Amino acid sequence: MKPSRASRRHALRHALLAGGAAAAAIAFPVLAATSKGKGEITIAHIADVSAAQQDVFKDILIGTRAAWQSIDAKQGIRGVSVKHATFEVDGTQAGTNAAIEKILADNACVALCATAGERVALQAVNRLREIKAPIAHVAPWLQNSTLQVDERTFPIFAGRQEQLSHALRVLTEQGVQEIGVVYATEPDFAFYRTDLERIAQNLKMRLRTFAPTEDIAHFARQLTPDTPAILVFVGGTPEIIAFMQGLETSQRQRYLVALADVNLQALLQLGNARKAPVVGTQVVPVLSSPLVVVRQFKTVLARLFDEPPTPLSLAGFIAAQYTYEVLSAMEASVFTRASVLAAFQKREVMDVGGFRVAYDQQRRSASFVAQSMLTVDGRLVS
């Protein structure tokens, strides 16, 4: 009997996390309230711990937790202690709704920050809009480029269209007119297909869609010569590793485009790129960047966690630092949901250690995209 997709994913994730606990079981330090003089506020973080999103949630949570612990250790925000409260959900709308109910029941909670992964982030956006909750939803992990952003949502990371446009720019200049999109799972296919088709149309490229199969490695081995040479992979890190391993028997070299949910460092360790160079986009600076926020992130992470830095954990760190910067600059003397929401609604240009947040007419700050390539000889080039 063939192993199920779930069991294969579990095995790949187990390898990915070798040397540490599984993502959902990571022991994070409890934040102490070090700034007692002026009270305490809560910043909520909703994390999708379902199997499909553990790769994303783990790293983003580490980054946000590291930032808030470091901030609180330095007397919080203007002397006010910060409690970072994580609400784990199962990826369903009901689970997200329940988390939001608990968050809103805590009068000390003044904002949500870095909700992840994308499906839960979108669920939270829709639920907060539905109940007209007067609370800021800061830097959710939203990749959908068509979402109508409302007055309580503050996306600071680039969406799929910006990422794909960046990754495909050189290829389109070279005359590439067709790309393929490989979906790793049925939920990925259902959730992302419309957005990807619209993006391809905007880029004036023909799109061939490959629906998910039970065995993604077997599917890779069955690709025919007329399959587009450039394949956008929509799925997580374990799935793309399996897909790359399946490509090993291919006689034709292909190029994979992986979006921000994929951890290229993990591919470097576990994947095999000899037949498939991977162009990976990320919505934060590369880890070798000299920017202040990157150096600060790596220093704090090394001090607080026995975890390697990743673009996703850097994204979580930047989300928390941006929230901190806005709250620190507030004119109001008391942090309430209303005063915090009003501060974010100004959507002022903010420099977060070299990472620039500047909202456009669609209420997004989504212009920054970096790109790295995992080469056929196993080098990660940024």
LINVENMO-V385459 format. One record per pair of residues at least 24 apart in sequence whose ideal C-beta (glycine too) atoms are under 8 Angstrom apart, sorted by sequence separation. I is the first residue (numbers start at 0). GAP is how many residues later the second one is. D is the distance in Angstrom with one decimal. If there is no record, write none. Layout:
i=(I:I)
gap=(GAP:GAP)
d=(D:D)
This chain:
i=(84:95:99:110:111:113:115:116:117:127:187:218:219:222:228:229:230:231:232:236:247:252:254:256:286:292:325:23:42:60:82:98:109:110:111:112:113:114:115:117:121:124:127:216:219:220:228:229:230:231:232:233:235:236:240:249:285:292:295:324:22:96:108:109:110:111:112:113:114:117:178:180:182:185:215:216:219:220:224:228:230:235:236:240:244:247:95:99:110:113:177:178:179:180:182:184:215:218:219:222:224:226:229:231:234:239:243:244:247:283:286:324:90:95:99:111:124:176:177:178:179:180:181:182:183:216:217:220:243:246:282:292:321:90:103:175:176:177:178:179:180:182:216:220:232:236:240:243:246:281:284:23:92:96:177:179:215:219:236:240:283:321:22:88:95:99:103:171:222:239:243:283:320:21:22:25:102:159:171:183:243:282:320:27:99:171:321:22:27:30:92:160:164:181:243:283:317:22:159:163:167:321:25:28:40:159:195:27:30:34:167:181:317:30:33:52:160:164:195:239:15:32:33:40:42:44:46:48:49:51:159:163:28:31:34:37:39:40:41:42:44:45:46:48:49:9:12:16:30:33:34:37:38:39:40:41:42:43:44:45:46:47:48:49:160:8:12:33:36:37:38:39:40:41:42:43:44:46:47:191:37:39:41:43:45:47:264:34:5:34:35:188:264:34:187:33:179:187:262:263:32:179:262:63:145:178:181:183:262:32:45:63:144:177:179:180:181:183:184:30:62:143:178:179:180:181:182:183:259:260:30:145:177:178:179:181:182:183:259:30:45:178:180:181:45:59:144:175:184:60:183:259:59:183:45:295:27:43:56:170:183:292:293:55:56:292:293:55:181:291:292:43:55:167:290:291:292:52:290:23:41:52:290:43:51:288:41:42:45:52:40:41:42:43:44:52:39:40:41:42:43:44:46:47:118:163:40:42:43:44:45:46:47:284:42:44:45:284:47:283:47:118:46:45:45:45:178:59:284:283:285:55:282:284:282:283:285:281:282:280:281:167:280:281:166:280:281:279:278:279:163:278:279:278:279:287:163:277:162:276:277:285:162:276:276:159:276:275:272:274:157:272:273:156:270:272:273:272:273:272:267:266:263:263:267:166:267:166:165:264:142:263:142:163:142:162:162:252:157:156:156:51:51:117:116:156:155:155:155:140:138:4:55:138:54:137:54:52:54:138:51:137:138:137:137:151:153:153:150:115:113:135:155:113:134:133:165:58:133:135:161:166:55:113:134:135:153:158:161:165:54:112:113:134:137:162:112:133:158:161:54:135:154:157:4:153:154:155:156:157:3:4:112:152:154:155:157:4:153:154:156:157:1:110:150:1:148:149:148:148:15:144:15:11:12:109:11:109:110:8:11:109:108:8:11:110:7:8:11:66:69:109:110:65:66:69:110:7:62:65:69:65:68:83:62:65:61:65:61:61:15:65:76:62:66:70:15:62:65:66:76:77:58:61:62:64:65:76:59:62:63:66:67:58:59:62:63:66:70:15:58:61:62:66:14:59:60:62:63:79:55:59:62:63:58:62:66:11:76:59:28:42:42:19:19:40)
gap=(24:24:24:24:24:24:24:24:24:24:24:24:24:24:24:24:24:24:24:24:24:24:24:24:24:24:24:25:25:25:25:25:25:25:25:25:25:25:25:25:25:25:25:25:25:25:25:25:25:25:25:25:25:25:25:25:25:25:25:25:26:26:26:26:26:26:26:26:26:26:26:26:26:26:26:26:26:26:26:26:26:26:26:26:26:26:27:27:27:27:27:27:27:27:27:27:27:27:27:27:27:27:27:27:27:27:27:27:27:27:27:27:28:28:28:28:28:28:28:28:28:28:28:28:28:28:28:28:28:28:28:28:28:29:29:29:29:29:29:29:29:29:29:29:29:29:29:29:29:29:29:30:30:30:30:30:30:30:30:30:30:30:31:31:31:31:31:31:31:31:31:31:31:32:32:32:32:32:32:32:32:32:32:33:33:33:33:34:34:34:34:34:34:34:34:34:34:35:35:35:35:35:36:36:36:36:36:37:37:37:37:37:37:38:38:38:38:38:38:38:39:39:39:39:39:39:39:39:39:39:39:39:40:40:40:40:40:40:40:40:40:40:40:40:40:41:41:41:41:41:41:41:41:41:41:41:41:41:41:41:41:41:41:41:41:42:42:42:42:42:42:42:42:42:42:42:42:42:42:42:43:43:43:43:43:43:43:44:45:45:45:45:45:46:46:47:47:47:47:47:48:48:48:49:49:49:49:49:49:50:50:50:50:50:50:50:50:50:50:51:51:51:51:51:51:51:51:51:51:51:52:52:52:52:52:52:52:52:52:53:53:53:53:53:54:54:54:54:54:55:55:55:56:56:57:57:58:59:59:59:59:59:59:60:60:60:60:61:61:61:61:62:62:62:62:62:62:63:63:64:64:64:64:65:65:65:66:66:66:66:67:67:67:67:67:67:68:68:68:68:68:68:68:68:68:68:69:69:69:69:69:69:69:69:70:70:70:70:71:71:72:72:73:74:75:78:78:81:83:84:84:85:85:85:86:86:86:87:87:88:88:89:89:89:90:90:90:91:92:92:93:93:93:94:94:94:95:95:96:96:96:96:97:97:98:99:99:100:101:101:102:102:102:103:103:103:103:104:104:105:106:107:108:110:110:112:112:114:115:115:116:116:117:117:118:118:120:123:125:126:127:133:135:143:144:158:162:163:166:174:179:180:180:180:181:181:182:183:183:183:184:184:184:185:188:189:190:193:194:200:201:201:201:202:202:203:203:204:204:204:204:204:205:205:205:205:205:205:205:205:206:206:206:206:206:206:207:207:207:207:208:208:208:208:209:209:209:209:209:209:210:210:210:210:210:210:210:211:211:211:211:211:212:212:212:213:213:213:214:215:221:221:222:225:225:225:226:226:226:227:227:227:228:229:229:229:230:230:230:230:230:230:230:231:233:233:233:234:234:234:234:235:235:236:238:238:239:239:243:245:247:247:247:249:249:249:250:250:250:250:250:250:251:251:251:251:251:251:252:252:252:252:252:253:253:253:253:253:253:254:254:254:254:254:255:255:255:255:255:255:256:256:256:256:257:257:257:258:258:259:275:277:280:286:287:294)
d=(7.1:5.4:6.4:6.4:7.1:7.4:7.5:5.8:6.2:5.9:6.7:7.6:7.6:7.6:7.4:7.2:7.2:7.8:6.9:7.7:6.2:7.7:6.4:7.5:6.9:7.5:6.7:4.9:6.6:6.5:7.4:8.0:7.4:4.3:4.8:4.7:5.3:4.2:4.0:5.1:7.1:7.4:7.6:4.5:7.7:4.8:5.4:4.9:5.5:4.5:5.4:7.3:6.1:5.3:7.4:5.4:7.7:6.1:7.9:5.6:7.3:7.8:7.5:7.5:7.5:6.7:6.1:7.0:6.4:7.1:5.7:6.2:7.6:5.4:5.0:6.6:2.8:7.6:7.8:6.2:7.1:7.0:4.8:6.4:7.4:7.1:4.2:5.5:5.6:6.9:6.6:7.5:7.5:7.3:6.7:5.2:5.1:6.8:4.8:6.3:6.0:7.6:6.6:7.6:7.9:6.8:4.7:6.1:5.7:5.5:6.8:5.9:6.2:5.6:6.7:7.5:5.4:6.1:4.2:6.2:4.5:5.4:4.7:6.3:6.0:5.5:6.5:5.2:5.8:4.7:7.8:6.4:6.4:6.3:6.0:7.5:5.9:7.5:7.4:7.6:6.6:4.7:3.5:7.4:7.4:5.0:5.4:6.8:4.8:4.1:7.4:6.5:5.1:5.5:6.7:6.0:6.8:7.3:7.0:4.7:4.7:5.0:4.1:5.8:6.2:7.8:7.0:6.8:7.7:7.2:7.7:4.9:5.1:7.8:7.4:6.6:7.7:7.6:8.0:5.9:5.3:6.5:6.8:7.4:7.2:7.0:7.9:6.8:7.8:7.9:7.4:8.0:7.9:8.0:7.5:5.9:5.9:3.8:6.0:5.5:6.4:5.9:7.7:7.7:7.5:7.1:7.1:5.4:6.6:6.9:7.2:7.8:5.5:5.6:5.6:6.4:4.8:6.5:6.9:7.7:7.3:7.5:5.9:5.8:6.0:6.4:5.7:4.7:7.9:6.8:6.2:7.0:6.5:7.4:4.9:7.2:6.7:7.5:7.7:7.3:6.9:7.9:7.0:7.0:5.4:7.4:6.6:8.0:5.7:7.0:4.0:4.2:5.8:4.2:6.1:4.6:5.5:5.2:4.9:5.0:5.4:5.7:7.1:3.5:6.7:6.4:7.1:7.1:5.4:4.7:7.1:7.3:7.1:7.8:7.2:7.9:7.0:7.0:7.6:5.3:7.8:5.7:5.2:6.3:6.0:5.0:6.8:5.4:6.5:6.2:6.7:7.9:5.9:3.9:5.1:6.2:6.1:5.6:5.6:7.8:4.3:4.0:7.5:6.5:6.3:5.4:5.3:7.1:6.7:6.7:6.7:4.8:6.6:5.0:7.0:7.2:7.1:6.4:6.4:7.5:7.8:5.6:4.7:4.6:4.7:5.2:5.0:2.5:6.9:7.8:6.1:6.6:8.0:7.1:7.1:6.8:6.9:6.8:7.5:5.6:5.2:6.0:6.2:7.6:7.7:5.7:6.8:6.3:7.2:7.4:3.7:7.7:4.3:7.4:7.8:6.0:7.7:4.5:5.3:6.3:7.4:5.6:7.6:5.5:6.1:2.8:7.6:4.2:6.8:3.7:5.6:7.8:7.8:7.7:6.0:5.2:5.2:7.3:3.4:7.6:5.7:3.8:6.7:5.3:7.8:7.8:4.6:7.4:6.6:7.3:5.7:4.1:7.1:7.2:7.2:7.4:6.3:7.5:7.0:5.7:4.8:5.9:7.9:6.5:7.7:6.8:5.1:7.6:7.2:5.7:4.5:6.1:4.8:7.3:5.1:7.0:7.7:6.5:6.7:6.9:4.0:6.3:7.8:6.0:7.8:5.9:7.7:6.4:7.8:7.4:5.1:6.9:6.4:5.9:6.2:7.0:6.3:7.4:7.7:5.6:5.1:7.2:7.2:7.5:5.0:5.5:7.1:7.0:6.5:5.1:7.1:7.8:7.2:5.3:6.8:5.9:7.5:6.8:5.3:6.1:4.2:4.2:6.3:6.4:5.6:6.2:5.4:8.0:4.9:7.5:7.8:6.6:5.4:7.5:7.4:5.7:7.8:7.9:8.0:6.1:6.1:5.6:5.7:5.7:6.9:5.2:5.3:5.2:6.0:7.3:7.0:6.1:6.9:7.7:7.6:4.0:7.0:7.6:4.5:4.0:7.4:6.7:6.5:7.6:7.2:6.3:7.5:7.0:6.0:7.4:7.5:7.2:7.4:3.5:4.9:6.7:4.9:7.8:7.0:6.1:6.7:6.9:7.1:5.0:7.8:6.5:5.3:7.3:6.2:7.6:7.6:7.7:5.1:5.2:5.0:5.8:4.1:7.2:6.2:5.5:5.5:6.2:5.5:3.9:7.9:4.7:7.8:7.6:7.0:6.1:7.2:5.6:6.7:6.4:6.5:5.5:6.0:5.9:5.6:5.4:6.6:4.5:7.7:4.4:6.0:7.7:5.1:4.7:6.7:6.7:7.9:7.7:4.9:7.4:6.9:7.8:6.0:7.8:8.0:6.4:7.8:4.9:7.5:6.4:7.8:6.6:6.2:7.8:4.0:5.9:6.4:7.7:6.5:7.9:5.4:5.3:3.5:6.5:7.6:7.9:7.9:5.3:7.6:5.0:5.9:5.4:7.7:7.1:6.5:7.8:4.7:4.4:7.8:7.6:7.0:8.0:7.7:6.6:7.2:5.1:7.1:5.2:5.9:7.9:7.6:5.1:7.4:6.1:5.9:5.5:8.0:7.5:6.3:7.1:7.3:7.3:5.4:3.7:7.9:4.7:5.0:6.5:4.9:4.8:6.0:7.7:6.1:5.6:5.3:6.4:4.0:7.9:5.4:3.6:6.7:2.7:6.9:3.4:5.4:6.5:4.3:6.6:3.9:5.5:6.1:6.1:6.5:7.7:6.1:6.2:6.2:3.9:7.5:4.6:6.8:7.3:7.3:7.8:7.4:7.7:7.1:7.6:6.5:7.6:7.7:5.0)
